[in-house]
Amino acid sequence: MPPSDTSATADPIEPRRPLPERLVAALAVFLERRVLVILFLGFSSGLPLALSGSTLAIRMTDVGVDLGTIGLFSLVGLPYTIKFLWAPLVDATHIPVLSRLLGRRRGWLVFTQLLLMAAIVYLGFIDPVIDPWFVALGAVLVAAASATQDIVIDAFRVESLKVEEQAAGMAWFVSAYRIGMLIATAGCVALVAILEGYGFDTVQGWSWAYAAMAGLVLIGIGAALAGREPAEPEGMAEDQNAALRVGRTAFDAFAEFLTRKDAIAILLFVVLFKFCDAFAGVMTGPFVISIGFDKLAYAGIVKGVGLFAALAGGFAGGLMLRAVPMVTMLWFAGLLQMGSNLVFCWQAIVGVNNAALAVTIGVENFTGGIGTVIFVAYISALCNDARHTATQFALLTALAAVGRTVLAANAGYAVEAFGWVTFFAITAVAAIPGLLLLWWLQSRGHFDKPRAAPQI
């Protein structure tokens, strides 16, 4: 299968056309049926994360579970980190009946969403005080079903959308994902309060609120049914032994990627491109509180202004990539991320000022939104073989998370050693290795249109 071209969009907007026509053409991609399906799948993807995480912690606190037990529940998010381990199963197998009726990807989508609904209902109707271990089991089931749904959605998105639609699809996906998370956190808690006002006790309120959240997964099922099944690649015959097929898919996914030109440099770039953003991001909350802002400012500005800025940034990134070459947008996003960290240096000098914080958070989330959409579009273009899209994408996103988890783990110690101004200056400098790799890959022809042999 020929590789996706990441040097530019596959169907670029003709630059000689008048600017208004070019803008209309760029905006029109957001209303394509394929792209709108990804919007609703994004909502379904964002909904369950908090139900086994932060919302579950609030629920357990609300019914009187001790803090030590609540802290241990952070481990239930492990499936999101290791999901690449079972991604080959999604690539290599079909779901009985559903795959025959809907196709390989949509069959898996509906299957995982049905599992997700059942797991959320189960989790909601177990009392955390009486059966904390069964609640832990329910949380793991929700996380595992949600992580599997993410594997399938990512593969479906990459295979369904044209190259020029990837950024727009990701912009919609990120926006809907955040809305799904908002409903699963603030919306779920508010619903419990409403139910308590109608006479339900706290345990019942949480149970029925979780049931309502499970019902919202139907939005994702509707999107899966409305979508069109991507073309199935050759070599997916069901007469092979299932275990052999899964093992072969896993091996081929890794082998195919590692034999590409400059494969190691590409993997390092995936790890390092968003590192400066992640390095600063893990300390944003502590920074805001520690320099003197109150919790109301944190909630209203960091979460409120931040949400709208991130949505706007994602939309802007999707719009720009419709008409600008991928490599140019990666440079633009990388430099923006670097510059946005320096704005935090200014905020540390200014101190407690709500208007300044709104500017800082707005800039950081807007540029981060652009960077996320462009970067995920780039990763999507790397996964150009439909035989193992899910496996390769899950692996690349796991590598991208290394910057947020392992590499940024010492951020707190850096703050203690250098202070906030110097710390954020260091995080800006942390963008340089990724930019150097971008320059090197560009000089090696990584973003050129493929000729005799595939470049990526």
C-alpha positions in Angstrom: 0.0 0.0 0.0 1.5 3.4 -0.9 2.3 5.7 2.0 0.4 8.8 3.0 2.1 12.0 1.8 2.9 14.2 4.8 4.6 16.9 2.7 1.3 18.6 2.0 -2.4 17.8 1.9 -3.4 15.3 -0.8 -6.0 17.7 -2.2 -4.5 21.1 -1.6 -6.6 24.3 -2.0 -5.5 26.0 -5.2 -3.5 29.1 -4.0 -4.5 31.1 -7.0 -8.1 31.2 -6.1 -9.4 34.3 -4.3 -8.9 34.2 -0.5 -12.6 34.0 0.4 -13.0 31.0 -1.8 -10.0 29.3 -0.2 -11.4 29.9 3.3 -14.8 28.5 2.3 -13.1 25.4 0.9 -11.0 25.0 4.0 -14.0 25.3 6.3 -16.1 22.9 4.2 -13.9 20.0 5.2 -15.3 20.3 8.7 -18.8 19.5 7.4 -17.9 16.4 5.5 -19.8 13.3 6.6 -16.7 11.3 7.4 -15.3 14.2 9.5 -18.6 14.7 11.4 -18.7 11.0 12.3 -15.3 11.5 14.1 -16.9 14.4 16.0 -19.4 12.1 17.7 -16.9 9.3 18.2 -14.7 11.9 20.0 -17.6 12.5 22.5 -17.9 8.7 23.1 -14.1 8.5 23.6 -14.0 11.4 26.1 -17.0 10.3 28.2 -15.6 7.2 30.1 -12.2 8.4 31.2 -13.3 10.4 34.2 -16.0 7.8 35.2 -13.2 5.4 36.2 -10.9 8.3 37.4 -11.6 11.7 38.8 -15.4 11.4 38.9 -15.1 8.0 40.6 -12.8 9.6 43.2 -15.4 12.3 43.9 -18.1 9.6 44.2 -16.1 7.6 46.7 -15.3 10.7 48.7 -19.0 11.6 48.7 -20.1 8.2 50.2 -17.3 8.1 52.8 -14.5 5.9 51.4 -11.2 6.6 53.1 -8.6 8.6 51.2 -6.0 5.8 51.2 -8.3 3.5 49.3 -9.2 6.3 46.9 -5.5 6.9 46.1 -5.0 3.3 45.1 -7.7 3.6 42.5 -5.4 5.8 40.4 -3.9 2.5 39.2 -7.1 1.6 37.3 -6.0 3.9 34.5 -3.2 1.5 33.5 -5.1 0.1 30.5 -4.8 3.5 28.8 -1.0 3.2 29.0 -0.6 -0.4 27.9 -3.3 -0.6 25.3 -0.8 -1.1 22.5 -0.3 -4.7 23.9 -3.7 -5.8 22.7 -4.0 -3.5 19.7 -2.9 -6.4 17.4 -6.0 -8.3 18.4 -8.1 -5.4 17.1 -6.2 -5.3 13.8 -6.2 -9.1 13.2 -9.6 -10.4 14.3 -13.3 -9.9 13.5 -16.2 -9.8 16.0 -18.7 -12.6 15.2 -21.9 -11.3 13.7 -21.1 -7.6 14.2 -18.1 -7.7 11.8 -20.1 -9.6 9.2 -23.0 -7.0 9.4 -20.9 -3.8 9.8 -17.4 -4.6 8.8 -14.2 -5.1 10.7 -13.7 -1.6 12.2 -17.3 -0.8 12.8 -18.0 -4.2 14.2 -15.3 -3.7 16.8 -16.6 -0.2 17.5 -20.1 -1.3 18.4 -18.8 -4.3 20.3 -16.5 -2.1 22.5 -19.3 0.5 23.0 -21.7 -2.2 24.2 -19.1 -3.5 26.6 -18.5 0.0 27.8 -22.2 0.7 28.5 -22.4 -2.6 30.5 -19.2 -1.8 32.5 -20.4 1.7 33.4 -23.8 0.5 34.6 -22.1 -2.3 36.6 -19.7 0.2 38.1 -22.5 2.6 39.0 -24.6 0.1 40.8 -21.9 -1.3 43.1 -21.7 0.4 46.5 -18.0 1.6 47.1 -18.4 1.3 50.9 -19.7 -2.2 50.9 -17.8 -3.7 47.9 -14.7 -1.6 47.2 -13.0 -4.4 45.4 -15.9 -5.0 43.1 -15.9 -1.3 42.4 -12.2 -1.6 41.5 -13.1 -4.4 39.1 -15.8 -2.3 37.6 -13.4 0.6 37.2 -10.8 -1.6 35.5 -13.5 -3.0 33.1 -14.6 0.6 32.2 -10.9 1.6 31.6 -10.2 -1.5 29.5 -13.3 -1.1 27.4 -12.6 2.6 27.0 -9.0 2.0 26.0 -10.1 -0.6 23.5 -12.7 1.8 22.1 -9.9 4.4 21.7 -7.8 1.8 19.7 -10.6 1.2 17.3 -11.6 4.8 16.9 -8.0 5.9 16.1 -7.8 3.2 13.5 -11.2 4.0 12.0 -10.3 7.7 11.9 -7.0 7.2 10.2 -8.4 4.8 7.6 -11.7 6.7 7.0 -10.4 10.2 6.5 -8.4 11.5 3.5 -5.0 13.0 4.3 -6.4 16.6 4.0 -9.2 15.7 6.4 -7.1 14.3 9.2 -6.4 17.6 11.0 -10.1 18.7 10.7 -11.2 15.3 12.0 -8.8 15.5 14.9 -9.9 19.1 15.7 -13.5 17.9 16.0 -12.4 14.8 17.9 -10.4 16.8 20.5 -13.3 19.3 21.0 -15.9 16.6 21.4 -13.5 14.6 23.7 -13.3 17.6 26.0 -17.0 18.0 26.1 -17.5 14.3 26.8 -15.1 14.7 29.8 -16.9 17.8 31.0 -20.2 16.0 31.0 -18.7 13.0 32.7 -17.2 15.2 35.5 -19.2 18.4 36.1 -22.3 17.1 34.4 -22.4 13.8 36.3 -21.8 15.5 39.7 -24.6 18.0 38.9 -26.9 15.2 38.0 -26.3 13.5 41.3 -27.1 16.8 43.1 -30.4 17.1 41.1 -31.4 13.5 41.9 -30.6 14.1 45.6 -32.9 17.1 45.4 -35.7 14.8 44.2 -35.3 12.5 47.2 -32.7 10.0 46.0 -30.1 9.1 48.6 -26.5 9.7 47.7 -25.7 6.0 46.7 -28.8 5.9 44.5 -28.0 9.3 43.0 -24.6 8.1 41.9 -26.0 4.8 40.5 -28.5 6.5 38.3 -26.1 9.2 37.2 -23.7 6.5 36.0 -26.6 4.8 34.2 -27.3 8.1 32.4 -23.6 8.4 31.4 -23.8 4.8 30.0 -26.8 5.9 28.0 -24.8 8.7 26.4 -22.5 6.0 24.8 -25.4 5.5 22.4 -24.1 8.7 20.7 -21.0 6.8 19.8 -22.9 3.8 18.6 -25.0 6.0 16.4 -21.9 7.5 14.9 -20.4 4.0 14.3 -23.6 3.0 12.5 -23.7 6.2 10.5 -20.1 5.9 9.4 -18.8 4.0 6.4 -16.6 1.0 6.8 -13.0 1.6 5.5 -11.8 -0.8 2.8 -10.4 -4.0 4.3 -6.8 -4.8 3.3 -5.7 -8.0 1.7 -4.5 -10.7 4.0 -7.4 -10.6 6.4 -8.7 -14.1 5.6 -10.5 -15.8 8.5 -9.2 -19.2 7.7 -5.9 -18.6 9.4 -5.4 -19.6 13.1 -6.6 -16.6 15.2 -3.5 -16.7 17.5 -1.2 -16.9 14.6 -2.9 -14.0 12.9 -2.6 -11.8 16.0 1.0 -12.7 16.5 1.8 -12.1 12.8 0.0 -8.7 12.9 2.0 -7.6 15.9 5.3 -8.7 14.4 4.5 -7.1 11.0 3.4 -3.8 12.6 6.7 -3.4 14.4 8.9 -4.8 11.6 7.2 -2.7 8.9 7.8 0.5 10.9 11.4 -0.2 12.0 12.5 -1.0 8.5 11.5 2.4 7.2 14.1 5.0 6.4 15.2 6.9 9.6 12.8 4.9 11.8 14.6 5.5 15.0 14.8 9.3 14.4 11.1 9.3 13.7 10.4 7.5 17.0 12.6 10.0 18.9 10.8 12.9 17.2 7.4 11.4 18.3 8.7 11.3 21.9 10.3 14.8 21.9 8.0 17.0 19.8 5.4 17.7 22.5 7.9 17.3 25.4 8.2 21.0 26.2 4.5 21.4 26.3 4.1 18.4 28.6 7.1 19.5 30.8 5.4 22.8 31.6 1.9 21.4 31.6 2.4 19.0 34.5 3.1 22.0 36.7 0.5 24.5 35.5 -2.0 23.8 38.3 0.6 23.9 41.1 2.1 27.1 39.6 -1.2 28.9 39.6 -2.0 28.0 43.2 1.5 28.4 44.6 2.0 32.0 43.4 -1.2 33.1 45.1 -4.3 32.5 42.9 -7.4 31.1 44.7 -9.3 28.0 43.7 -12.1 30.1 42.0 -9.5 31.7 39.7 -8.1 28.3 38.9 -11.5 26.8 38.1 -12.7 29.8 36.1 -9.5 30.8 34.2 -7.4 27.7 34.0 -10.3 25.3 33.3 -12.8 27.7 31.8 -10.7 30.0 29.6 -8.3 27.1 28.9 -11.1 24.9 27.6 -12.3 27.5 25.0 -8.8 28.4 24.0 -7.9 24.8 23.4 -11.0 24.2 21.3 -10.2 27.3 19.3 -6.6 26.2 18.8 -7.7 22.8 17.6 -10.1 24.3 15.1 -7.4 26.7 13.9 -4.9 23.9 13.5 -7.3 21.9 11.5 -8.2 24.8 9.2 -4.5 25.8 8.6 -3.4 22.2 7.8 -6.0 22.1 5.1 -4.0 24.5 3.0 -0.4 24.5 4.4 2.2 21.7 4.1 2.6 19.3 7.1 6.2 20.2 7.7 5.5 23.9 7.7 2.7 23.4 10.3 5.0 21.2 12.5 7.6 24.1 12.5 4.8 26.6 13.3 3.3 24.5 16.1 6.7 23.6 17.6 7.8 27.3 17.7 4.4 28.3 19.1 4.7 25.7 21.9 8.1 27.0 22.7 7.0 30.6 22.9 3.9 29.9 24.9 6.1 28.5 27.8 8.0 31.8 27.9 4.6 33.5 28.6 4.6 31.7 31.9 7.9 33.4 32.8 6.1 36.7 32.3 3.2 35.4 34.5 5.6 34.4 37.3 7.1 37.9 37.2 3.7 39.7 37.1 2.3 37.5 39.9 -1.4 37.5 40.9 -3.3 39.2 38.2 -6.4 37.6 36.8 -6.2 39.4 33.4 -2.6 38.3 32.9 -3.5 34.7 33.9 -6.3 34.7 31.3 -3.8 35.8 28.7 -1.2 33.2 29.8 -3.7 30.3 29.9 -5.3 31.4 26.7 -2.0 31.5 24.8 -0.8 28.2 26.3 -4.0 26.3 25.5 -4.6 27.9 22.1 -1.0 27.0 20.9 -1.3 23.6 22.6 -4.5 22.9 20.7 -2.8 23.7 17.4 0.2 21.5 18.3 -2.0 18.6 19.3 -4.0 18.6 16.2 -1.0 19.0 13.9 1.0 16.3 15.7 -1.7 13.7 15.7 -2.3 14.4 12.0 1.4 13.7 11.5 1.2 10.4 13.5 -1.9 9.4 11.6 0.0 9.9 8.3 2.7 7.5 9.6 0.1 4.7 10.1 -0.5 4.1 6.4 -0.9 0.3 6.2 -4.5 -0.7 7.1 -3.4 -4.2 8.1 -2.1 -2.8 11.4 -3.2 0.8 11.8 -4.5 0.2 15.3 -1.2 -1.4 16.5 1.1 1.3 15.1 -1.1 4.2 16.2 -1.4 2.8 19.7 2.3 2.3 19.9 3.1 5.8 18.6 0.7 7.5 21.0 2.2 5.5 23.9 5.6 6.8 22.9 4.3 10.3 22.7 3.0 10.0 26.3 6.6 9.3 27.5 7.2 13.0 27.6 4.2 13.6 29.8 4.9 10.7 32.1 8.5 9.6 32.4 10.5 12.6 31.1 8.4 15.2 32.9 8.5 13.3 36.2 11.2 15.6 37.6 9.4 18.9 36.9 8.7 19.5 40.6 12.3 19.1 41.6 13.3 21.5 38.8 11.0 24.1 40.2 12.4 23.7 43.7 15.9 24.0 42.4 15.5 26.9 40.0 12.3 28.8 40.8 9.3 29.4 38.5 10.8 31.9 36.0 13.9 29.8 35.3 11.9 26.6 35.2 9.6 27.8 32.5 12.6 29.1 30.5 14.1 25.6 30.8 10.8 24.1 29.5 11.0 26.4 26.5 14.6 25.3 25.8 13.3 21.6 26.0 11.7 22.2 22.6 15.0 22.5 20.9 15.8 18.7 20.6 12.5 18.1 18.9 13.0 21.0 16.5 16.5 19.8 15.6 15.0 16.4 14.8 12.4 18.0 12.7 15.1 19.9 10.8 17.1 16.7 10.3 14.2 14.7 9.1 13.2 17.4 6.7 16.8 17.5 5.3 16.6 13.8 4.8 13.5 14.1 2.7 11.1 12.6 5.3 8.4 15.0 4.2 9.0 14.9 0.5 6.4 13.3 -1.8 7.3 9.6 -2.3 8.9 8.7 -5.5 10.4 5.3 -6.1 10.3 4.2 -2.5 8.2 5.2 0.4 9.8 7.7 2.8 7.2 7.3 5.6 
